[in-house]
Amino acid sequence: MAGVPSLLVLLLVFPSSCLDFRSPLSVFKRFKESTRSFSNECLGTTRPVIPIDSSDFALDIHMPGVTPKQSDTYFCMSVRLPVDEEAFVIDFKPRASMDTVHHMLLFGCNMPSSTGSYWFCDEGTCTDKANILYAWARNAPPTRLPKGVGFRVGGETGSKYFVLQVHYGDISAFRDNHKDCSGVSLHLTRLPQPLIAGMYLMMSVDTVIPPGEKVVNSDISCHYKKYPMHVFAYRVHTHHLGKVVSGYRVRNGQWTLIGRQSPQLPQAFYPVEHPVDVSFGDILAARCVFTGEGRTDATHIGGTSSDEMCNLYIMYYMEAKHAVSFMTCTQNVAPDLFRTIPPEANIPIPVKSDMVMMHGHHKETENKDKTSLLQQPKGEEMLEQEAVKPSLEIEQLWSRKEKTPNVRGHVLKDFHIEEALEWPGVYLLPGQVSGVALDLKNNLVIFHRGDHVWDGNSFDSMFVYQQRGLGPIEEDTILVIDPNNAAVLQSSGKNLFYLPHGLSVDKDGNYWVTDVALHQVFKLDPNSKGGPLLILGRSMKPGSDQNHFCQPTDVAVDPDTGTIYVSDGYCNSRIVQFSPTGEFITQWGEESSRSNPKPGQFSVPHSLALVPHLGQLCVADRENGRIQCFKTDTKEFVREIKHASFGRNVFAISYIPGLLFAVNGKPFFGDQEPVQGFVMNFSSGEIIDVFKPVRKHFDMPHDIAASGDGTVYVGDAHTNTVWKFTLTEKMEHRSVKKAGIEVQETKESEAVVETKMENKPASTELQKMQEKQKLIKEPGLGVPIVLITTLLVILVVVLLAIALYIRWKKSKAFGGKGSGGLNLGNFFASRKGYSRKGFDRLSTEGSDQEKDEDDGSESEEEYSAPLPAPSLSSS
């Protein structure tokens, strides 16, 4: 028993060491210690920094209890970013009312103009360049950024400080000398965002409004000379004399509306009606329409209530590597251009009297019903009601849940999908599934081969189909499936196809399909019983000229231009471009050398994915095991995405804003990479998730389709199966009791399947991210980590004491020395009914079956590239 006292010493030492455990919350200690003491009237409203989860936190920025003494007072205050590393602002929530505040601006900079708790903004906002991140006025609702978009702050290049500017217009509300704590709350994340937000400010600096003048125009225009930006929201700002503000992109003389709004409505950021891209050489133009009626003196641009402003804030996003956070335009470089401005820019927007309120220089209505302030003209929705969106899909990428704000921040790192085990579509069992897509109603569309099979007897050495005598497939080859219950909603495509392959759906809902036996591309109207709307290629005639294909694989149709792109294919190594009417435009690509393929070389271009807002077309270069992306306008090679975990094949790809999905092929003999699906950050190409099904297994995942809500469908051409994968979010924690010890367990939104035992193979990228994950404990959510650790240590010490005591008793009973040290695994294994599994190393390899090389049923399509093509007839 000599060892027992030492065990007691351990018992005392371990708990004391556990008390020194540093909570992840300690990362905010420096900020909290330096936080200024606020007025008693501001205390208790909120904490400056509120942890949300391991990567996200909220930052509250507000005035430290101020009382303006005269109208048109501008107060500024600053807050340092509480983390040193790069972070991204992904949400704003104003904490102000127009009863006391006229407007607020939030700037980002590296050094504020003052180090005091607050100061008069006449002293300036920042000593360096100040970037506008946010603007609020007139009880505007919160601004919501699109999913995957954030303002970059911190790190080496981002702002280190936030500076809040609050304009107190009319101080009549401060007759009681109360202290004001108006401000804004930010939601920040450390997770890199694929798209970086920025602000483009168009502002007039020299407009003069003559007294009594009925209509006065203030025009602004600048040439755009940066990388492409994508406008998704806008905000207008004038004072009382402003009637309407309009902003446009002008390209080749054509005016495209960015936004048009009355500045007398709540001055929120409004979503653009249609996403607008601005490229090098375009002109940005804006017009403010004023009236001088009711004034006896000329009105100039200025900051007081008797002055005017003409501001158009354009909120945009850019690809991360080219992002510019703030740009301005204060000139009119093309005054003659405004002769052709659309007439709508000169027409004031009617505003109901109960929607206009006075604050300083604004009218006040007798109707105090604040709900009327949020009314909008038909078709113009507030960002509070609908998130601004860079494209139709991105709006739905993740549903917002008020009680789980961390979901919004997990755009990249924590994006994780698993098979939807309740979905019965896995048992549909159509023929070989060659294509999957989503229609305009988000229904799943399947393209399958019925009773036809692609095998070694399907084609001769000239790639001519050899089973024509079977006739076309006699059953419907296109099935529209309910995404919820897998019911067949519609079917078509009977007696049309021999060997279906690719499927896509354009912005009008038309189906675009390829048939490798027919060597053709078809455009089909899903609601028509008639024939195809368009046919490209010659039936049963392979070729490589402008009028022929050779086993074409996929089609992509540009939603903006209608341009058609065809990947061609198994025996041609090219991408062919056609006009919307099917006229040949150009082609690019060549056959690659298998050893070291160069950019623009292909070995079975198998799947296409358009990235419209970046003007890129990505190609799954199947047999080269990589993804290549090209500019759609110049066909210039942009990038290659290639990972060792892809193995030798990449079969299919699908894109939603910010994310690229892919599936690979089964490994060759001796290869280790399992067949699985991948989720990648499109901006960096980094793998952020891998996935595979629980029911059945991937054998030849042939096509993949991703929807904006994070749902992914994969069709397998060997198992004749379609799987549905859904976004799985880590939600709040729950307390569970095991062996009398209360611990924290993460509750998943999907049901846990007890039979799912294998670990998912993790790429190096995933392992690195998992090592960085930490759990930040929220108040009131169960037992603190320190207590859990202490209890576990006590349990281990007690077990060790028991083990040593038993060994001592045995040694005393038999009079011999123990052989070897204490083996806790062997000790427990000696107990009746106990398994060693808990002490064995867990396998991290997937359990998919190895490919059976002798299985004669495998099709040529999966495992080998086609034989070198002989010279093909162009007839």
N, C-alpha and C positions, 0 to 999 in steps of 0.2 A: 504493500500500500504506500510505498515511499513516493510513488508518482502522483498520488492523490493531492497532496498539498500544492504541487506544481500546477495541477489542473485548476485548483482554486485560484491560484495566482492568475492563470490565463483567463479565468472567468471574470476577474476584476479588471484585467488589462484590456481585454477586447471591447467591453462596453464603453470604457473611457475613450478608447480610440475611435469607436463608432460615433461618439459625440463630436469628434472633430471632422466628421464627414461634411464636405462642402456641397450644399444643395445647388442644383443648376441655377436657382434663383440668384445665386451670388454674383452672376455675371452682371446683374443690374445694380450691385452694391455701390459702385463708384458713382453712378448717376443719382441714386437715391440720396447718398450722403451730401451731394452737391446741390440738390434741389432746393430752390429758394423757399422760404416760408411764406405762404400765401395769407391773405386776409382771412379772418375767421369766417367771413361770408362765403369764401371759396372752399374752405376746408370741408372735407367729407363729400364733395361732389364727385371726385374720382381720384384715383391714384395716377401719378405721372406715367408710370410704366406698368402695364398689366400683361403678364405672360398669358399666351393663349395655348401654345403647345411647344414642342421642342424646337420649332423653327420660327414660329410666329409670335408677335407681341403687339399690343396696342400702345400708342403713345398719345397722351392727352396734352394739348398745347392750348393754354388759355391765359387771358390777362390776369395778373396777380391781384385783382381787386382794385380797380381804378375808378376814379370819379372825374370825368372831364368837366372843366369849368367854363368852357365856351364852345359854341357850335363849330362844326367843321374841325374838330380836333382829331389828329391822326396819332395814335399811340402804337409803338412797336415793342415787341419783346422777343427774346430768342430762347431756344432750347437746343442743347447739343444732342446729336444722335447718340443714344445710349450704348451703341456697339461700334467697334472700330472697323469690323469687316463690312463688306458690301451688303447692302440690304435693298429691298424694293418696297415702295409704297403701293399698296394694291387697293386701298379703300379710304374714303374720306367721309366723316360725319360731322356736320357743323353743329356747334353748340351756341347758337345766337338767335336773336329775334330782331326783326326790323323795328320793334318798339324802342330799342336802344341803339342798334347798330345799323349804319347805312350799308356798308360793305366791308368785307374782309379779303385780304390777299395773303397767301402763304408763299414765302420764297425759300429757296434753297441756296446756301452759299457756304463759303469756307470760313468767313469771319464777319460777325455782325458789326454794325457801326458803333455799338455800345456794349459794355459788359454789365450795365445796370439791370435791375429787375424789369424795368421798362423805360422807354424814353420817347420824346417827341420825334416823330418820323422826319421832321424837318432836318434833323441831324443826319438823315440817310438811313437806309435799311442795312446795307452791307458795304464793307470796305472794298470787296472784290465784286465780280460779276454776280448779279442776283438773278436766279432762274425762277420764274413763276411756276409753281406746282399746282395751285388751286386758287379759285376765286369764287366768292359767294356774295350774294346781295338779295335783298327783297324776299326774305323767307324762302329761298330756293331749297329744294329737297337735296338729300345727299347725292354726291357724284359717285357713280359706280364705274370702275374701270372694267374693260372686257376681261374675260378669263385669259390668263396667260400673258397679260400686259401689266407692266409696273413702271413707276418712276424710280430710276436708279439713284441711290444715295449711298454715302459712305465709301469705304474702300479707298483705292488710290485716286480715282477720278471723280467720285460723287461728292455731293455737298456734305459737309460735316455738321452744319447747323440748319435749323429751321427758324425763320424769322416770320412772325405773325404781325401783320399790319391791320389795325382796326380803325375804321373811319366812323367817328361819332358825329353824325350830321346835325341833328337837332337835339339839344341837351335838355329839353323840357322834361323828359322822363327822369332826369336826375335832380329834380327839385327837392327830393327827400334825402339827397346826398348819399344814396346807397352806392355800394361798390359793385363794379361790373366784372364778371369773370368769363366773358364771351371768348370763344375759341373754336378749335376744331380737333377732333380725335382721328388719329391715323391708324390704319391696320398695316403693319409691315411684316415682311417675311424675309428670311435669309435665303430662301430657295431661288436660284437663278431663274429669271423669266425669259422665255424665248423672244419676246417682243418688248421693246423698251418704249415707254410713253414719253412724249415731249409736248411742248407748248409753242405755237407760232402765234405771235401777237402782231396784229395789224392795227396801227394806231395813227390817227391824224394828229399833227402837232401845230398846224398853222391855219386851221379853219376859223373863219370869222362869220358870224351870223348877224346880218344887219337887222336892226329893230324893225318890226312890222313886216318883214319879208315873209311871204307865205310859204315858199319852198326854197330850201338851200341844200345843195348836195355837197357832201364831203367825200372825195374819192381817194383811194389808196391803191397802189399797185406796185408789185416787185417781181423781178425775174427769179425763178427758183433754180438754184445751182448746187443742190446737194443730192445725196442718194435718195431713192424713192421713199416717200413717206405716205402713210395710209391714214386718211382722215376718218375719225369715227365719231367725233362730237364737236360742238361749237357752243360759244356763249357770246352774246352781244351785250354791250354796255354803253349807255349814254345817260345823261341826266334828263331833266323834265322835257326839254325841247325835242328830243329824238322821237321820230315816228316809226322808222323801220331801218334795220341794218341787214344788208345782204352780202354774202361772200361767194366767190366763184373761183373755179380753176378755168383758165383759158388756154386751150391747146389748139394750134392750127386754126385760130379764129373761132373755134367752137366754145361756147360758154357752158360750163357744167356747174350746177348749183351745189354749193357746200352746205349753206344754211341761210335761212331768212326768218327773221323774228322781230317782233315788237319789243323794244327795250323797256316798255312800260309793264310787261308781264313779269312774273317772277323770273329773275335772271339766273336760271340754272344752266348747266351744260345740257344741251339737247342732242340726242343721237341724230346723225345725218340720215336722211331718208334712204339714201343708197350710198354704200361705201365709195369713197373717192380717193384715187391714188394720184399723187403729184410727183412728176418726174422732172429730171434735169431739162431745162429749156421751157418749161411751162411758165405761165404768168398767174400769180395770185392777185385777185382784184376784189375790192370791197367798196361798198357805198353806204354812207349814212345819210338819211334824209331828215332834215331839221325844219322847224318853222320858227320864225322870229316874232310871230304874232304875240302880242301881250307884253313885249319888252320895249322899253323906251331907250335903252342903250345897246350898243353892239355887244354881242356875247362871244367870248373867246374860249379857246381850249384851256382848261385849267382844273385845279383840284378842289375849288370851293363850290358851295351850293349855287352861287350865281354864275359859275362857269359851265362849260359843257365838255363832254368827252365823246370821242368816236372810236370805240374799241371793238375789235372782233378777235376773240380768243379761239384759236383752232387747236383742238387736241388731236394728236396723231400718235401712231406708233411706227417704229422702224425696226428692221432686223437688228438684233443686238450688236453685231459687229460693226454696223455703220451708224449707230444711233447718235443723234445730236439732241440734247435735252431742251434747248431753248433757242428760238430764232425770232427775229423781229423784222417788221416792215413799216417804215414811217414815211415813205416817199410816195410819189405818183409818177413812176417812170414811163408810163404809157397813157398820158391823158387822152389822146385821140381814140384809144381803145374803147372808151366809155360811150362813144357815139353808137356803138352796137350792143350796149348792155341790154339784157332782156327787160322788157317793160315792167315786169313784176317788181323790179328793184325800186321803182319810183312810186309804187302804190302802198300807202300806209296800211298796216294791218289793224282792222277795227278791234278795239278793246272795250269790253263791257265796263261800265262805270264802277261796278262793284268789284272789279279786279284790279283797279288802280288805287294805290294807297300812298298817302303822303308821308314822307319822312324827310324833314328838312326841306328839300326842294321838290318833293313828290306830293301829290294829292292824297288826301285821306278820305276814305269813304265812311259814311255813317253806319254802314253794315259791318259789324265786327265779326261776322262769321268767317273765321280764318280758313275754313274748308274751301271757301270760294276762291281763295288765293291760288289754289292748286289746279283750278280748272284750266284747260288748255283748248285751243282750237282743235277741231277734229283732225286726226292724223298726226298730231305732234305730241308724242308721249314723253313724259318726264323720265329721267334716268332712274328715279325712285321706283317707277312702275315697271320699267323694262330696262335691263342693262344695255348700255351701248355696245355695239358689236362691230368688229372689223369684218365679219362675214356672217352669213345666215347661220352657219353651224356653230360658231364660237359662242353664240348666246346661250346655247343649251349644253355647253361642255360639261359643266357641273351645276346641278340645281343648288340654289342658295338655300341654306337652312339657318334661320335666325339664331337657333340655339347652338349651332356648331360652326362658328365663324372660321375655325381652322380648316374646313374643307376648301374654302376659297384659296388658301395659301398653298395647298398641296398640289399645285398644277403639275409639277414635275416630279420631285423626289418621291412623294408618297402616292403617285398614281399607280394603282394596282388593280388588276382585273382578275377575276376567277370565273370558272364556268358557272352559269346559272343552272343549278341542279334541278330546279323546279320546272325548267322549260322542257316541254315534251317534244320539241322539234328534232331532237337528236334521234328520234325513232321514226322519222318520216320515211327513210330508206327509199329515195328516188333512185335513178340510175347514177352513173358516175357524175359526181357534182363537179362541174368545171368552172362555174362562175357564180359569184354572189354579189349583190349590190343592194342599195336602199333606194326606194322610190321617194317621191316628193312628200308622201305621208309617213315616211319613216318605216314603211313596211319592208320586210325582207323579200328580195326577189332572187330566185334560184334558177340557174340554167343547168340542165342535166342532160344526160345522154340516153335515157330510157334503157332499152334493151341492147343498145349498141355499145361496143367496148373497143377502145383503142389498144391494140396489141401488136405483136410482131408481124401479123399478117395483113395489117390494115393498108400499108403502102408498099410500092415497089421502090427500086433504087432511084427512080426519077421523081419520087414523091407523088405519084399518081395513086389515088384511092383505089383499092383492089376489091372492095366489097360493095360496089354499087348495086349489085344484084339484090342486096337485102332491101333496097328501097329506103326512102327516108323514114325517120323515126315516126311511128304511127300514134304515139301518145303526145300529149302536151309537154313540151320541153321547158317551158317558162312557167314557174309557179310563183304566185304572190302569197306570202305567208304572213299571218298576223304575228307581230313580234311578241305578243303576250302569251297567247295560247297555242300558237303554231297551226291554227286552222288555215286551210287553203282558201284564200279569198277570191282568187281569180287564176285562171290558167290559159295558156295559149301556146302557139308554136308547133302545132301538130302538122305532120307531113311537110315540114319545111327543111329540116336539118338532118345531116348524116353523122357528124362528129362535132357537137357544140364545144366551144372553148371559152372565149372571153365574153364578159357582160359588163356594161356600164349604163348609167341613166343620166341623161342630160338635164339641164335646168328646166326644160319644158316637160319632163317626164317621159320622153321617148327612150326606148331601149336601143342600145347599140350592141350588136353581138357579132362574134366571128365563128366561122365553121372551118376547121382545118382540112376537112375532106373536100369541101366545095372550094376552098381557097378564096373565100369571100367575106365581105363585111356587109351587115344589114342594119338599116335604121327602121325600127318598128314603132307604130303607134299602139300603145297598150289597150286603147279603147276602141280600136278599129278592127273590124272583121276582114278588112281588105288586105291586099298584099303589102309588101315592104314599101316604105316611103322612099328609100334610096338603097341601091345595091352597088357596091364597089368590088371590082375584081371580076374574073371570068370563071364561070361554073366548071369545076373539076379540071381546070387548066392552071397548073402552077407556073409561075414565071417571076421575073425580077424587073420588069419595066414599069412604066407609069400606069399601066392598065391591068397588071397582074400582081397577085400575091403568091407567096409560097408558105402555106400553113400560118396565116396571121393569128396572133395570140390575143391582142387586146386593143381597145379603143378608148381614147379620152377626148372629150369635147370641151373646148374653152367656154366657160359660161358667159364671158363678156363679148367675145368675137364670133363664137360659133365655129371656130376653126377645128378641124378634125385631125387627130393624130392617131396613127395606126402603127402598132409594133408588129413588124414582119421579119422574121418570126422564127420558125424552126429551121428553115432552109435559106432564108435571107437574114442578113444581120443589119437591119436598118430600121429607122423610124420614118414614116411617110406622112407628109402633111398635105391636107386637102382643104379647099374652101368649104364654107357651109353648104354649098350646092354640090360638092363632090368633085370639083375641078382640082387636078393635081397642081400643087404649088412647088414643093421641094421635097428632098429626102436627105438624110444624113446617117452616117454609121457605116462600119465595115466589119468583116469577120476578124476576130481576134486570134492572136497566137495564144495558145492555152498557157504558156509558161509565164508570160509577162504582158498581160493585156494593157493597152494604152487607153487613155481617155477617148471616147467616141467609138471604141471597138466593142463589139457585142458577141456573145456566144449564147444565143437564144434570148433575145429581149422578150421577156415573158409577161410583164405586167407594167401598167402605166399609172402614174398618179400626178395630177396637176396641182400646182401650188399657185393659184391665180393671183393672189395679192402680191406675190414676189415675181410673177412672170416666169415661173420655172416649170419644167416637165421632168419628173423623175422616172427612171426606168429600172425595173428589176432585171439586172443582167444575170440571168439564172445560172448558167454553167460557170460563170466567172465568180459566183458567190459574192456579188456586190450590188450596190445601188448607185447609179449615175444620174446626176441632175444637170439639166441644160437650160439656157435661156430660150424662151419660146420665140423671141423676136429675132435674135441673131444666131440661134442654135449653138452658141458658145458653151463649152463645157464649164460648169460652175464648181462641182465638187463630186467626190466619191465617198460613199459611206460603206465601210467594210470592217467587219469584226471577225475575230477568230471563231467566236461562238456561232457565226453563221454556218460554219462548215464550208462545203463546196458549192452549195446552192442557195439562191434566194428565189423562191417561187413567186411570191406576190407581195404587193405593197398597197397601203391605203393611207391617205393623209386627211387629218383635220387640223385646223389652225394650231400650230405649235408642236404637233405630235405626228410622228410617222410610225406606222405599224407594218410589220413584215412577218412572213412565215418562211422557214427554210425547208430543206428536204432531208430525207433519212440519210444517216451517215453511210459512207462507203465502208467496206470491210477494213477494220483496223482503225477507223476514225472514232473519235470520242464524243464529238459534238452531237447532242441529242436533237431530235426533231421537235421544234417548239415555235412559239410565237414571240415576237419582240415588240416592245414599245420604246421609241427613241425620241429624245429631244431633237426636234428638227433643226434647230439653230446650231447645236453643237454636234449632233450625230451620236451623242452618248446614249447608251442603253440604260433605261431607267426602270424597266420591268421585263420579265419573261413570264410566259404562261403556257399551260398545256391543260388538256381536259382531264376530268376525273372519270367520267363514264366513257368507255372505249378508250382509244388512244389515237393520236395522230399517226397516220401511215403515209399519206401523201397529201398534206394540206395544200390545196391547189389555188385557192383564192381567198382573199380577206377583204372585209368591208367594215369600216368604222363609222359610227354615227356621232353627231355632235354631243350627245349626252354621255359619251364614254362607252357605249355598248359596241361590242365587236363580234362579228360573225365570221366563222371560218368554215369553208367547204372542202371536203376531202374526196378526191377522185378515186381512191381505192376502197375506203370503208363506206362510200356512198352516204356520208353523214354530214350534217351541218350542226356546228356547235354555236351556242350563244355565250358570250362572256360579258360580265357586267362589272362596273366600277364598284370596288369594295372599299369603303371608307372606315378608318379607325375612328370610332366615336368616343363618347365619354367612358370613364372607367367605372367599374362596379366592384364592390367588395364581395369576395367569396371566401368561405372558410374551408380549409383543408387541414386535417390532422390537428384541429384546435388552434391553428395559427391563421390570423386574418391577413390576407395578402391582396395585392392588386392584380386584376386580370383584365386584359384588353378585350372589350366586347366588339366583335365584328358585326357589320350590318348584314352579312350573309350567314346562313346557318353553317355551323361547323360539321363537317362530315367525318365521322369517326373512322371510316374506312380509308380516308385519304392519308396514307402514312408516309409517302415518299416526300423527301425534301425537294424543293424546286432548285434545279441547277442555277447557281448564281454566277453572273459574270463578274469580272474584276470591278467594274463600275458599281455594280449592285453591292458587292461586299464592302467597298469603300464607304458607300452611303450608309449601309447598315451599321458600320462601326461608328459613324458619326452621330447616329440617332441617340437622343437622350430623352428621358421623361421628365417634364417639368410639372411638378405637383401643384395643383390648384387647391385653394382653401376649401376645406369641407369635403374633400373627396377621399375619405377613408383614412387609413393609417399611414403616418409619415414613414419615409424610407428608413430613417435612423432607427425607429422602433422595430421595423421588420427585420433589419439587419441584426439588431441586438438580439432579438428573439431567436433568429436562425443560428447565431453564434452560440447562444446558450444551449440550444438543442444539440448542436454538433459536439460541444464540450461534454454534455451529459452522456451522449452516446459513446464518446471516447472513454469516459470514466467507466462506463458499464463494461466496455470491451476489455479494458485493462484489468478490471476486477475479475472478469471471467477467466482471462489468461492466467492471472495470478493464482486463482483457485485451482485451475487445471494443473498448473506447474507444481503447486503444493501437493495436490492429490497424487500425482504420478512421480513426483520426486525428480523430474528431469527438467532440462532447459528448453525453452521455446526455440523452435527453429525458424529463423528469419524474423523480420519485423511484422508489425500488425498490418494485415491486408483487409481493409474495411469491406471491399467487394467480396472477398472470400468468406468473411465473417457472415455477411448477410446471406450469401449464397448457401451457407450451411444450414440456414433455417428452412424448415419444411415449407414447400410450396412457393419459395421465392425464386425469381428469375434474375439472371445476371444482366438482362438487357439494358437496364438503366446505367450500367457501368461500362458498357461497350461503346466504342466509337460509333457515332451515327454516320451512315453513308450519306454522301451528298450527291451521289450519282442518280440519274433518273432510272426508272425501271422499265422503260419502253423495251419492247422485244428487239433483239438484233435482227437485221434484215436477213431473210433466208435467201441466199444467193441461188439456191436450186429451185426456188418457187417459180415455176413456169408461167404462172398467171400474172406476174408483174408486167406492166406495160413498158414499152420502150420510152414512154414519155418521162418517166421519173428519173431513171438512173444514168442514162447516157445521152450525151449530146448527139445530134444526128450525124450520120456519115457525111464527109465532105461532099457537097452538092456537085453533081456533074453539070456541065453547061446545059441550061434549061431553055426550052423553046419559048420564045416570046409570043407565040401565036395564041 
